[in-house]
Amino acid sequence: MDINMPNLDGIRALLEIKQFDPDARVIMCSAMAQRKLILHVIKGGASDFIVKPVQKEKMLNALKNY
């Protein structure tokens, strides 16, 4: 899921998903690769964070891990 989305930002969506299903596995992606942002989404329950542009190998590895 992207951090920047119309209607509901990805961070808020992540928190709502995890509240609904604490076991949900959510992989976040964004072109904003700031360390503070990455730590925030991981602490918020994201399983992983992928920096855009998404490389096929990184996406496949993230999906295999989760």
N, C-alpha and C positions, 0 to 999 in steps of 0.2 A: 504494500500500500504506500502511496506517495504521501509525503508530509503536506504538500500543498495540493488541495483539492477544492473544487467548488462546493459551496453549501456547508461543509463541515471539514475543518482541517484534520489532517491525519493523526495528529497527536490526540486531539479530543476523541476522534473515532477509535483510536487504539484503547484509550481509557474506557470508553463505553463497551467495546468488545470484550475487554478483560473483565469488566464488571459483570457482564452477562454470562461469560464463559471464561473463568480463570485459567482453564487449560488450553484456550485457543492459542494457536501458533501464528504469530503475525510477523512478517518480515517487512520492515520499513525501507523505503528508498527515497533518496533526495539528492539533488545537486548540491545542497548545502551540507558540506562535510565538516562542519564545526564540531570539535570535540565535545563541547558543552551540550550541543543538540543531540549528538549520538548517545552520550551518557544519559540524557534526559529520557529518550525513548526506550533505552534498554532498562532503565530503572522503572519506567512506566509499564513494562511487561513485554516489549518487543523481543522476539526470539533472535533477531539479527538486524543489521543495518547495512544496506548496499548503497554505495555512492554512484550516482548517475554521471556519465552514461553507463548504463548497466552492461557489464560484460557477460556474455553467455556462460563462461566457465564459472564466474562468481555466483551467478544466479543458480546454476545447476548444483554447485557445492552447497549453497545455503539450503536449497530444497532437499538435498540428500541428508543434510544434518538434522532437519526438523521434520 
